[in-house]
Amino acid sequence: MKKYTSLTEIQGELAQKQLTLKELIAYYFKQIEQHQHLNAFNEVFFDSATKQAEEIQAKLENGSAGKLAGMVIGIKDNICYEGHVVTASSKMLENFVSPYSSTVVKRLLAEDAIIIGRLNCDEFAMGGSNETSYFGPVKNAADEERVAGGSSGGSAVAVQADMCLAALGTDTGGSVRQPAAFCGNIGFKPTYGRISRYGVIAYASSFDQVGTITSSVADAALLLEVLAGADENDSTVSQLPVPSYSSHLPPHAKRQTPNACKIAVLKETIESDALDPETKEAILVAIEKFKQDGHEVTEVSFDLLEYLVPTYYILTTAEASSNLSRYDGVHYGYRNTQAQSLNQLYKSSRAEGFGEEVKRRIMLGAFVLSAGYYDAYYQKAQKVRRLIRERIEELLKNHDVLVSPVAPTPAFKIGENVQDPLVMYMADIYTVLASLAGIPAVALPLGNNKAGLPLSIQLMTKHFNEQALLSLSHSFLEKA
């Protein structure tokens, strides 16, 4: 069976009786088995996915199937699915069965998507290489000695290696966009609050956002359309109506190309000495292509680049230390059985249940929130975050889209950076901008470098202006 790159292809063959969902799910199960060594899946939902395929096939035949019928999708292992194990790739939650489904899972199921399994990720979504997972690193299908990116590395490789059509990830500081960039996929992070976080295991609540990894912009648009919208279980989700994103893209849209955009290139991100030369060259070629397509492209200065990573890590570790305090060996999750006192139970359970990177971030967060340091670090970081957001909003008053790299380098080798937290954290320098500002962003593939590793470009826009990103991305990739 051929590799499908969009739901439209699959639905076309289903409608023509050239394909059945039983055949489709069998194909993906076979792909997963053949690529088991990449370590993308923590668990494959053979039974429930097969049952879904049978039920949805019947709906297709009687004309009652939902808009995602035919989409086989994987979910990151920090998204709750009732009756299924969810671990956040941590020993702390090993074998924990979720008693309820997240809002995003409910919405996928309501539109007849088939959820094929849970995907490996950095432990509690803390990492940029998928090397902090309790279940081991995910390998990049382009070069198995290299990382998949993180924290949604399993999601990216599952789509890259054709183990499912699409995948859900979560993006706190780039955890959808960076692995998508490392694996040659489309990684879409919507505006903070556009998609409900109910049922998503929390890392940093004012940053966490569910995102999508796909092979086509059309699938990203359709998934956003299904997943977005108000939710009574999440007080931070937007109440704004959800546009019909997919209907504004070809072949549904009357216009085949978007209106000319004002595109601003963040000069400091492109001129940085840390940026890989081949990545820079690919981005410069893409910028020329934007000009040829009739868009107005200018360079703008963003002089807060050096404050992005410190601000992000002060705030996210503070929130992580609070969110992860619930894993104490008492309520649920891993529990040390030799402890002789309650205090020892807490200490031993957390010390043994959490990995090194999670413990590092909890301690950093506890430090910046502690008496005597709260004003010096946490409050100051909140003020800088506001400045960053204001600066970005000012730039977006006069421009439609901002352009930057996704990551300083292509995928690096497994084990190359994991022992140096500072190097790992600085790899997030380009993605944390959209997260701090809460704006939507997308990573788009730019082909491969000489070594065959995927390259990528990042586009960002105003709050809740996802349609502009989707339209421009579709036009750009269609003409590539």
C-alpha positions as CSV (number, residue, x, y, z in Angstrom):
1,M,0.0,0.0,0.0
2,K,1.2,3.5,-0.8
3,K,2.0,6.2,1.7
4,Y,-0.9,8.5,2.3
5,T,-0.1,12.2,2.9
6,S,-3.6,13.6,3.4
7,L,-7.0,12.6,4.7
8,T,-8.4,13.7,1.3
9,E,-6.5,10.9,-0.4
10,I,-7.8,8.3,2.0
11,Q,-11.4,9.5,2.0
12,G,-11.3,9.5,-1.8
13,E,-10.3,5.8,-2.0
14,L,-12.7,4.9,0.7
15,A,-15.6,6.5,-1.2
16,Q,-14.5,4.7,-4.4
17,K,-14.4,1.4,-2.5
18,Q,-10.7,1.1,-3.4
19,L,-9.9,0.9,0.3
20,T,-11.5,-0.3,3.5
21,L,-10.6,0.9,7.0
22,K,-9.8,-2.7,7.9
23,E,-7.1,-2.7,5.2
24,L,-5.9,0.8,6.3
25,I,-5.5,-0.1,9.9
26,A,-3.7,-3.4,9.0
27,Y,-1.3,-1.4,6.9
28,Y,-0.5,1.0,9.8
29,F,-0.1,-1.9,12.2
30,K,2.4,-3.5,9.8
31,Q,4.3,-0.2,9.5
32,I,4.5,0.1,13.3
33,E,5.9,-3.4,13.5
34,Q,8.5,-2.8,10.8
35,H,9.6,0.4,12.5
36,Q,9.5,-0.8,16.1
37,H,13.2,-0.1,16.5
38,L,12.5,3.6,16.2
39,N,10.7,3.5,19.6
40,A,8.0,5.9,18.6
41,F,5.1,4.1,20.3
42,N,4.8,3.4,24.0
43,E,1.7,1.3,23.3
44,V,-0.3,0.3,20.2
45,F,-4.1,0.2,20.7
46,F,-4.6,-2.9,18.6
47,D,-8.0,-3.9,20.1
48,S,-9.7,-0.5,20.4
49,A,-8.3,0.8,17.1
50,T,-9.5,-2.4,15.3
51,K,-13.0,-2.0,16.9
52,Q,-13.1,1.6,15.9
53,A,-12.2,0.7,12.3
54,E,-15.1,-1.8,12.1
55,E,-17.6,0.7,13.6
56,I,-16.6,3.6,11.4
57,Q,-16.6,1.4,8.3
58,A,-20.2,0.7,9.0
59,K,-20.9,4.4,9.3
60,L,-19.2,5.1,6.0
61,E,-21.4,2.6,4.3
62,N,-24.6,4.1,5.7
63,G,-23.4,7.7,5.2
64,S,-23.2,8.8,8.8
65,A,-19.4,9.0,9.3
66,G,-17.8,12.1,10.8
67,K,-15.4,14.5,9.1
68,L,-12.3,12.6,10.3
69,A,-13.4,9.2,9.1
70,G,-10.3,7.5,7.7
71,M,-7.8,9.5,9.8
72,V,-5.5,7.1,11.8
73,I,-3.9,9.3,14.5
74,G,-1.5,8.7,17.3
75,I,-1.7,10.7,20.6
76,K,1.3,11.8,22.7
77,D,1.6,9.8,25.9
78,N,0.5,12.8,28.1
79,I,-3.0,12.9,26.7
80,C,-5.7,11.0,28.7
81,Y,-7.8,8.4,26.9
82,E,-10.4,6.6,29.1
83,G,-9.6,3.0,29.8
84,H,-6.1,3.3,28.3
85,V,-2.7,3.7,30.0
86,V,-1.2,7.2,30.1
87,T,2.3,7.6,31.6
88,A,3.8,10.9,30.3
89,S,6.8,8.6,29.5
90,S,7.6,8.5,33.2
91,K,8.2,5.7,35.8
92,M,6.0,7.8,38.1
93,L,2.9,7.0,36.1
94,E,3.9,3.5,34.8
95,N,0.7,1.4,34.2
96,F,-1.6,4.3,35.2
97,V,-5.0,3.8,33.5
98,S,-6.8,7.0,32.8
99,P,-10.3,7.1,34.3
100,Y,-11.5,9.7,31.7
101,S,-10.8,11.1,28.3
102,S,-9.3,14.5,27.5
103,T,-11.4,16.9,25.5
104,V,-9.2,16.5,22.4
105,V,-9.6,12.7,22.5
106,K,-13.4,13.1,22.8
107,R,-13.5,15.5,19.9
108,L,-11.4,13.1,17.7
109,L,-13.6,10.2,18.5
110,A,-16.8,12.2,17.9
111,E,-15.6,12.9,14.3
112,D,-14.6,9.2,13.8
113,A,-10.8,9.4,13.9
114,I,-9.1,6.1,14.8
115,I,-6.7,6.5,17.7
116,I,-3.9,3.9,17.0
117,G,-1.7,4.3,20.0
118,R,0.2,6.5,22.5
119,L,3.4,8.0,21.4
120,N,6.8,8.3,23.2
121,C,7.8,11.7,24.5
122,D,10.3,13.3,26.9
123,E,9.3,12.6,30.5
124,F,6.4,14.9,31.5
125,A,7.1,16.7,28.2
126,M,10.4,18.1,29.6
127,G,13.1,17.9,27.0
128,G,14.0,18.8,23.5
129,S,15.3,15.5,22.2
130,N,13.1,12.7,23.5
131,E,16.1,11.4,25.5
132,T,14.5,11.9,28.9
133,S,11.8,9.3,28.3
134,Y,11.6,6.4,30.8
135,F,11.1,4.2,27.7
136,G,14.3,5.4,26.0
137,P,14.9,7.8,23.1
138,V,13.0,7.9,19.8
139,K,15.2,7.5,16.8
140,N,14.9,9.8,13.8
141,A,13.9,7.9,10.7
142,A,16.2,10.1,8.5
143,D,19.2,9.0,10.5
144,E,18.7,6.5,13.3
145,E,21.8,7.8,15.2
146,R,20.0,11.2,15.6
147,V,17.3,12.5,17.9
148,A,13.7,12.9,16.9
149,G,13.4,16.2,18.7
150,G,11.2,16.7,21.7
151,S,9.2,16.6,23.6
152,S,6.8,15.2,21.0
153,G,9.5,13.0,19.3
154,G,7.3,9.9,19.0
155,S,4.5,12.0,17.4
156,A,6.9,13.4,14.8
157,V,8.6,10.0,13.9
158,A,5.2,8.2,13.8
159,V,4.2,10.5,11.0
160,Q,7.6,10.7,9.4
161,A,7.9,6.9,9.1
162,D,4.3,6.4,8.0
163,M,3.1,4.7,11.1
164,C,-0.1,6.9,11.2
165,L,-1.4,9.7,9.1
166,A,-1.2,12.4,11.8
167,A,-0.4,12.8,15.5
168,L,-1.2,15.0,18.4
169,G,1.5,16.5,20.5
170,T,1.8,19.2,23.1
171,D,3.8,22.4,22.7
172,T,5.0,24.2,25.8
173,G,8.1,25.8,24.4
174,G,8.4,24.2,20.9
175,S,7.6,20.6,21.6
176,V,5.5,20.2,18.5
177,R,7.4,22.5,16.1
178,Q,11.0,21.4,16.9
179,P,10.4,17.6,16.4
180,A,8.3,18.3,13.3
181,A,11.3,20.3,12.0
182,F,13.8,17.6,12.8
183,C,11.6,15.0,11.0
184,G,10.4,17.0,8.0
185,N,6.8,17.3,9.1
186,I,4.4,20.2,9.5
187,G,4.1,21.1,13.2
188,F,1.3,23.5,14.1
189,K,0.9,25.2,17.5
190,P,-2.3,27.3,17.8
191,T,-2.8,30.3,20.0
192,Y,-2.7,29.6,23.7
193,G,-6.3,28.8,24.7
194,R,-7.5,27.9,21.2
195,I,-7.7,24.2,22.2
196,S,-8.8,22.8,25.5
197,R,-6.0,21.4,27.8
198,Y,-8.5,19.4,29.9
199,G,-7.1,15.9,30.2
200,V,-3.6,16.8,29.2
201,I,-1.0,16.1,31.9
202,A,0.2,19.5,32.9
203,Y,3.8,20.7,32.7
204,A,3.5,24.5,32.6
205,S,-0.1,25.5,32.6
206,S,0.3,29.1,31.1
207,F,2.3,27.7,28.2
208,D,1.0,24.2,27.4
209,Q,-1.0,23.8,24.2
210,V,-2.1,20.8,22.2
211,G,-0.7,20.9,18.6
212,T,-0.7,18.7,15.5
213,I,1.9,17.0,13.4
214,T,0.9,16.2,9.9
215,S,2.1,15.7,6.3
216,S,-0.3,18.3,4.8
217,V,-1.6,21.7,5.8
218,A,-5.1,20.6,5.0
219,D,-5.0,18.0,7.7
220,A,-3.6,20.5,10.2
221,A,-6.5,22.8,9.3
222,L,-9.1,20.1,9.7
223,L,-7.8,18.9,13.0
224,L,-7.7,22.4,14.4
225,E,-11.3,22.9,13.2
226,V,-12.3,19.8,15.1
227,L,-10.2,20.3,18.3
228,A,-10.6,24.0,18.9
229,G,-13.4,25.8,20.8
230,A,-14.9,26.4,24.2
231,D,-14.9,23.8,26.8
232,E,-16.6,24.0,30.2
233,N,-13.8,21.9,31.7
234,D,-11.1,24.4,30.9
235,S,-11.5,27.9,32.2
236,T,-8.4,29.1,30.1
237,V,-9.8,28.1,26.7
238,S,-11.1,30.8,24.4
239,Q,-14.8,31.4,23.9
240,L,-14.3,32.7,20.4
241,P,-16.2,30.9,17.6
242,V,-14.1,28.4,15.6
243,P,-13.7,29.3,11.9
244,S,-14.1,26.6,9.2
245,Y,-10.3,26.6,8.6
246,S,-10.3,23.9,6.0
247,S,-13.0,25.6,3.8
248,H,-10.6,28.5,3.3
249,L,-8.0,26.2,1.7
250,P,-8.0,24.8,-1.9
251,P,-9.9,23.1,-3.3
252,H,-12.7,24.5,-1.2
253,A,-11.6,28.2,-1.3
254,K,-12.4,30.2,-4.3
255,R,-9.0,31.9,-4.2
256,Q,-6.2,29.5,-4.9
257,T,-3.5,31.8,-3.4
258,P,-3.7,34.0,-0.3
259,N,-3.7,37.7,-0.4
260,A,-0.3,39.3,-0.4
261,C,1.1,39.3,3.1
262,K,3.5,41.7,4.9
263,I,6.2,39.3,6.2
264,A,8.7,40.4,8.7
265,V,12.0,38.5,9.1
266,L,13.4,38.6,12.7
267,K,16.9,39.8,11.8
268,E,18.7,38.7,14.9
269,T,17.4,35.1,14.6
270,I,18.8,34.8,11.1
271,E,22.1,36.6,11.8
272,S,22.9,34.6,14.9
273,D,26.2,32.8,14.9
274,A,24.5,29.8,16.4
275,L,22.4,29.2,13.3
276,D,23.6,26.3,11.1
277,P,24.8,27.6,7.7
278,E,22.7,25.2,5.6
279,T,19.6,26.0,7.7
280,K,20.3,29.7,7.1
281,E,20.7,29.2,3.4
282,A,17.4,27.2,3.1
283,I,15.6,30.0,5.0
284,L,17.0,32.7,2.8
285,V,15.9,30.8,-0.3
286,A,12.4,30.5,1.3
287,I,12.4,34.2,1.9
288,E,13.2,34.9,-1.8
289,K,10.3,32.6,-2.7
290,F,7.9,34.6,-0.5
291,K,9.0,37.7,-2.5
292,Q,8.5,36.0,-5.8
293,D,5.0,35.0,-4.7
294,G,4.2,38.6,-4.3
295,H,4.5,39.0,-0.5
296,E,6.2,42.1,0.9
297,V,9.2,41.0,3.0
298,T,11.1,43.3,5.3
299,E,13.7,42.7,8.0
300,V,12.8,43.9,11.6
301,S,14.8,44.0,14.7
302,F,13.9,41.9,17.8
303,D,16.5,42.9,20.5
304,L,15.1,40.7,23.3
305,L,16.4,37.4,21.9
306,E,18.9,36.9,24.7
307,Y,16.1,37.1,27.3
308,L,13.9,34.4,25.8
309,V,15.4,31.2,27.1
310,P,16.0,32.5,30.7
311,T,12.5,33.9,31.0
312,Y,11.0,30.7,29.6
313,Y,12.8,28.4,31.9
314,I,12.3,30.5,35.0
315,L,8.5,30.5,34.4
316,T,8.0,27.0,33.2
317,T,10.1,25.4,36.0
318,A,8.1,27.4,38.5
319,E,4.9,26.1,37.1
320,A,6.3,22.6,36.8
321,S,7.3,22.5,40.5
322,S,3.7,23.3,41.4
323,N,2.0,21.0,38.9
324,L,4.2,18.0,39.7
325,S,3.7,18.3,43.5
326,R,0.7,16.1,43.2
327,Y,2.9,13.1,42.4
328,D,3.8,12.3,46.0
329,G,3.4,8.5,46.4
330,V,0.1,8.9,48.1
331,H,-2.6,10.0,45.6
332,Y,-1.6,7.8,42.6
333,G,1.4,6.8,40.6
334,Y,4.7,5.3,41.7
335,R,5.0,4.5,45.5
336,N,8.1,3.4,47.4
337,T,7.1,0.4,49.5
338,Q,9.9,0.4,52.0
339,A,9.3,3.9,53.5
340,Q,9.0,4.0,57.3
341,S,7.4,7.4,57.6
342,L,5.2,9.7,55.5
343,N,8.1,12.1,54.9
344,Q,10.3,9.3,53.7
345,L,7.5,8.0,51.5
346,Y,7.2,11.4,49.8
347,K,11.0,11.7,49.3
348,S,11.7,8.2,48.1
349,S,8.7,8.0,45.8
350,R,9.6,11.2,44.1
351,A,13.3,10.5,44.0
352,E,12.7,7.1,42.4
353,G,9.7,7.9,40.2
354,F,11.0,11.0,38.5
355,G,14.0,11.1,36.0
356,E,16.9,13.4,36.3
357,E,15.7,16.2,34.0
358,V,12.3,16.4,35.7
359,K,13.9,16.5,39.1
360,R,16.2,19.3,37.8
361,R,13.3,21.4,36.7
362,I,11.3,20.8,39.9
363,M,14.3,22.0,42.0
364,L,14.9,25.0,39.7
365,G,11.2,25.9,40.0
366,A,11.1,25.5,43.8
367,F,14.2,27.7,44.0
368,V,12.8,30.6,41.9
369,L,9.5,30.5,43.9
370,S,11.3,30.4,47.3
371,A,11.3,33.2,49.8
372,G,14.0,35.7,48.9
373,Y,14.2,34.7,45.3
374,Y,10.6,35.1,44.2
375,D,11.0,38.8,43.4
376,A,14.5,38.5,41.9
377,Y,13.6,35.7,39.5
378,Y,9.9,34.8,39.1
379,Q,8.4,38.2,39.3
380,K,11.1,39.7,37.1
381,A,10.6,37.0,34.5
382,Q,6.9,37.7,34.4
383,K,7.7,41.4,33.7
384,V,10.0,40.4,30.9
385,R,7.4,38.0,29.5
386,R,5.0,41.0,29.3
387,L,7.7,43.1,27.5
388,I,8.3,40.2,25.0
389,R,4.6,39.9,24.3
390,E,4.2,43.7,23.9
391,R,7.1,43.8,21.5
392,I,5.7,41.0,19.4
393,E,2.2,42.6,19.3
394,E,3.8,45.8,18.2
395,L,5.6,44.1,15.3
396,L,2.3,42.3,14.3
397,K,0.5,45.6,14.1
398,N,2.4,46.4,10.9
399,H,3.1,42.9,9.7
400,D,1.0,39.8,9.1
401,V,3.6,37.1,9.6
402,L,6.9,36.8,11.4
403,V,9.6,34.5,10.1
404,S,12.5,32.8,12.0
405,P,14.3,29.5,12.2
406,V,12.7,26.7,14.2
407,A,16.0,25.3,15.7
408,P,19.6,26.5,15.5
409,T,20.7,23.1,13.9
410,P,19.2,20.1,12.2
411,A,18.7,17.0,14.4
412,F,21.8,16.3,16.5
413,K,23.2,12.9,17.5
414,I,21.6,10.9,20.3
415,G,23.7,11.5,23.5
416,E,25.5,14.5,22.0
417,N,23.9,17.2,24.1
418,V,21.9,15.5,26.8
419,Q,24.7,15.8,29.5
420,D,24.8,19.6,29.1
421,P,21.4,21.2,30.2
422,L,22.5,24.7,29.0
423,V,23.2,23.5,25.5
424,M,19.8,21.6,25.5
425,Y,17.9,24.7,26.8
426,M,19.5,27.1,24.3
427,A,18.3,24.8,21.5
428,D,14.8,26.3,22.3
429,I,15.8,29.8,21.6
430,Y,13.7,30.3,18.4
431,T,10.6,28.3,19.5
432,V,10.0,29.8,23.0
433,L,9.2,33.2,21.5
434,A,5.7,32.1,20.3
435,S,5.1,30.3,23.5
436,L,6.0,33.3,25.7
437,A,3.8,35.6,23.6
438,G,1.0,32.9,23.3
439,I,0.7,33.4,19.5
440,P,0.2,30.7,16.9
441,A,3.2,29.3,15.0
442,V,4.0,26.6,12.5
443,A,7.1,24.7,11.4
444,L,7.3,24.0,7.7
445,P,9.7,21.6,5.9
446,L,12.3,23.1,3.6
447,G,13.8,19.8,2.2
448,N,17.0,18.2,3.4
449,N,20.6,19.3,3.9
450,K,23.5,17.5,2.2
451,A,23.5,14.9,4.9
452,G,19.8,14.1,4.3
453,L,18.6,15.7,7.5
454,P,15.3,17.7,7.3
455,L,15.4,21.5,7.5
456,S,12.6,23.9,8.5
457,I,11.3,27.4,8.7
458,Q,9.0,28.9,11.4
459,L,6.1,31.3,10.7
460,M,4.2,33.2,13.5
461,T,1.2,35.5,13.5
462,K,-1.3,37.4,15.6
463,H,-3.4,35.8,18.3
464,F,-6.2,33.7,16.8
465,N,-5.1,34.4,13.3
466,E,-4.4,30.7,12.5
467,Q,-6.2,31.0,9.2
468,A,-3.4,33.3,7.9
469,L,-0.7,30.8,8.9
470,L,-2.6,27.9,7.3
471,S,-3.3,29.8,4.0
472,L,0.3,31.0,3.6
473,S,1.7,27.6,4.6
474,H,-0.5,25.8,2.1
475,S,0.4,28.2,-0.7
476,F,4.1,28.1,0.1
477,L,4.3,24.3,0.2
478,E,2.1,23.8,-2.9
479,K,4.5,25.9,-4.9
480,A,7.6,24.3,-3.4
